[in-house]
Amino acid sequence: MITHLTDIRERALARVPSKLRSDPVFAAFIAGLAAGVQALEDDAWELLALTVDNAVGAQLEQIGAWVGEDPAGDLTDAEYRRFILARIQINKSNGTVEDAIAILSAIAGVTATQKNYVPATSALTIVTDPLLSAAVRARLVTSMGACKPAGVRRTISEAPVGYFGFVGNPDALGFGAGQLADFVE
């Protein structure tokens, strides 16, 4: 198991022969070298601890830059974090419907559903509460475009909880009770 060493100066001085350790100039030289190594050790541990889940602000934007996601702009850290995780999936995507569902689900934070229509049309739907912000919707269109195969038409719609639907859909409400869904893309 890897452990974070916090006593590199003491370890370095302990390895120096006692005759040299008693020389204040040599001891100061070793302590100075050890301070640099300690700084590298501390920085390495910060990088090991840095993940998408616990990064905020500039750290989160740095991770976004590493994976190719544009800076956050008007997004909150939580929203931007979802786009970074989705960008990682986009970078590995083969453009399949399953990839699109996983990416849309990662961005929206809810499970996406999908229906295929002939010819070469796919309709993805998310049910959200509350509805996605304008900034998230705009970026969602760009992100989903990056994982769409050529020659396939895809629509994405966002429905609020309590959306309008027909008989046979247990989650939908009927006439006069349900709210209409909105096309995102």
C-alpha positions as CSV (number, residue, x, y, z in Angstrom):
1,M,0.0,0.0,0.0
2,I,1.2,3.5,-0.8
3,T,1.5,5.9,2.1
4,H,2.0,9.6,2.2
5,L,5.4,10.4,3.7
6,T,5.3,13.5,5.8
7,D,8.7,13.2,7.5
8,I,11.1,13.1,4.5
9,R,13.5,15.6,6.1
10,E,13.9,13.5,9.2
11,R,14.3,10.3,7.2
12,A,17.0,11.9,5.0
13,L,18.9,13.2,8.0
14,A,18.7,9.8,9.7
15,R,20.4,8.2,6.7
16,V,23.4,10.6,6.8
17,P,26.4,9.3,8.7
18,S,26.7,10.9,12.2
19,K,30.0,12.6,11.3
20,L,28.4,14.5,8.4
21,R,25.2,15.1,10.3
22,S,27.1,17.1,12.9
23,D,28.3,19.5,10.2
24,P,25.7,22.3,10.2
25,V,26.3,23.3,6.6
26,F,25.9,19.7,5.3
27,A,22.9,19.1,7.5
28,A,21.3,22.3,6.1
29,F,22.1,21.2,2.6
30,I,20.4,17.8,3.1
31,A,17.4,19.5,4.9
32,G,17.0,21.8,1.9
33,L,17.0,18.9,-0.6
34,A,14.6,17.1,1.6
35,A,12.2,20.1,1.7
36,G,12.0,20.0,-2.1
37,V,11.3,16.3,-2.1
38,Q,8.7,16.8,0.6
39,A,7.0,19.5,-1.6
40,L,6.9,17.0,-4.5
41,E,5.5,14.3,-2.3
42,D,2.8,16.6,-1.0
43,D,1.9,17.7,-4.5
44,A,1.7,14.1,-5.8
45,W,-0.7,13.2,-3.0
46,E,-2.9,16.2,-3.9
47,L,-3.0,15.0,-7.5
48,L,-3.8,11.4,-6.3
49,A,-6.7,12.7,-4.2
50,L,-8.0,15.0,-7.0
51,T,-11.0,13.4,-8.7
52,V,-14.0,14.7,-10.7
53,D,-16.1,13.9,-7.6
54,N,-14.3,16.2,-5.2
55,A,-12.8,18.9,-7.5
56,V,-14.3,22.4,-7.5
57,G,-13.8,25.6,-9.4
58,A,-10.5,25.9,-11.2
59,Q,-9.5,22.3,-10.4
60,L,-12.7,21.1,-12.0
61,E,-12.1,23.3,-15.0
62,Q,-8.6,21.8,-15.3
63,I,-10.0,18.3,-15.3
64,G,-12.5,19.5,-18.0
65,A,-9.6,20.8,-20.1
66,W,-7.8,17.4,-19.8
67,V,-10.8,15.5,-21.2
68,G,-11.8,18.2,-23.8
69,E,-14.8,19.8,-22.1
70,D,-15.2,23.5,-22.5
71,P,-15.0,25.7,-19.4
72,A,-18.0,25.8,-17.1
73,G,-19.4,29.2,-18.1
74,D,-22.9,29.6,-16.6
75,L,-22.9,26.1,-15.2
76,T,-22.7,25.2,-11.5
77,D,-19.9,22.9,-10.4
78,A,-22.4,20.0,-10.0
79,E,-23.7,20.6,-13.6
80,Y,-20.2,20.9,-15.0
81,R,-19.1,17.8,-13.2
82,R,-21.9,15.8,-15.0
83,F,-20.7,17.2,-18.4
84,I,-17.1,16.2,-17.6
85,L,-18.2,12.6,-16.8
86,A,-20.3,12.6,-20.0
87,R,-17.3,14.0,-22.0
88,I,-15.3,11.0,-20.8
89,Q,-18.0,8.7,-22.1
90,I,-18.2,10.7,-25.4
91,N,-14.5,10.3,-25.9
92,K,-14.9,6.5,-25.6
93,S,-18.2,6.4,-27.6
94,N,-18.8,4.4,-30.8
95,G,-22.0,6.4,-31.5
96,T,-24.3,3.6,-30.6
97,V,-27.8,4.2,-29.2
98,E,-26.6,2.6,-25.9
99,D,-23.8,5.2,-25.7
100,A,-26.2,8.0,-26.4
101,I,-28.5,6.8,-23.6
102,A,-25.6,6.6,-21.1
103,I,-24.3,10.0,-22.1
104,L,-27.7,11.7,-21.9
105,S,-28.4,10.0,-18.6
106,A,-25.0,11.3,-17.2
107,I,-25.7,14.8,-18.3
108,A,-29.3,15.0,-17.1
109,G,-28.7,13.1,-13.9
110,V,-31.8,10.9,-14.7
111,T,-32.3,7.7,-16.8
112,A,-33.0,8.4,-20.4
113,T,-35.4,6.3,-22.5
114,Q,-35.2,5.6,-26.2
115,K,-37.5,4.6,-29.1
116,N,-36.4,3.8,-32.6
117,Y,-38.4,4.9,-35.7
118,V,-38.0,3.9,-39.3
119,P,-35.9,5.1,-41.1
120,A,-32.8,5.7,-39.0
121,T,-34.5,7.9,-36.4
122,S,-34.0,7.7,-32.7
123,A,-36.0,9.5,-30.0
124,L,-34.5,10.0,-26.6
125,T,-36.6,11.2,-23.6
126,I,-35.7,12.3,-20.1
127,V,-38.1,13.1,-17.3
128,T,-36.7,15.8,-15.0
129,D,-37.8,17.6,-11.9
130,P,-37.0,20.5,-12.0
131,L,-36.5,21.1,-15.7
132,L,-32.9,21.6,-17.0
133,S,-31.6,25.2,-17.1
134,A,-31.1,27.0,-20.4
135,A,-27.3,26.7,-20.0
136,V,-27.5,22.9,-19.5
137,R,-29.9,22.5,-22.4
138,A,-27.6,24.5,-24.8
139,R,-24.5,22.5,-23.8
140,L,-26.5,19.2,-23.9
141,V,-27.2,19.8,-27.6
142,T,-23.5,20.3,-28.3
143,S,-22.4,17.3,-26.3
144,M,-25.0,14.9,-27.8
145,G,-24.1,16.1,-31.3
146,A,-20.5,14.9,-30.6
147,C,-21.7,11.3,-30.1
148,K,-24.2,11.0,-33.0
149,P,-23.4,8.7,-35.9
150,A,-23.7,10.1,-39.4
151,G,-27.0,9.5,-41.2
152,V,-29.1,9.1,-38.1
153,R,-31.7,11.5,-37.0
154,R,-32.1,11.9,-33.3
155,T,-34.5,13.9,-31.2
156,I,-34.2,14.6,-27.6
157,S,-37.1,15.7,-25.5
158,E,-37.4,16.7,-21.9
159,A,-40.6,16.0,-20.0
160,P,-41.5,17.3,-16.6
161,V,-42.6,14.9,-13.9
162,G,-46.4,14.5,-14.5
163,Y,-46.1,14.7,-18.3
164,F,-49.0,14.2,-20.7
165,G,-49.3,10.7,-22.2
166,F,-51.7,8.1,-23.4
167,V,-53.2,4.9,-22.0
168,G,-50.5,2.3,-21.5
169,N,-47.9,4.6,-20.1
170,P,-48.2,4.2,-16.3
171,D,-46.0,7.3,-15.6
172,A,-48.0,9.7,-17.8
173,L,-51.1,11.8,-16.9
174,G,-54.0,12.2,-19.3
175,F,-55.9,15.2,-20.8
176,G,-56.2,18.2,-18.6
177,A,-53.7,16.8,-16.0
178,G,-50.4,16.2,-17.8
179,Q,-47.8,18.8,-18.9
180,L,-46.4,18.7,-22.4
181,A,-42.8,17.7,-23.1
182,D,-40.4,20.0,-24.8
183,F,-37.9,19.2,-27.6
184,V,-34.3,19.9,-26.6
185,E,-32.8,18.9,-29.9
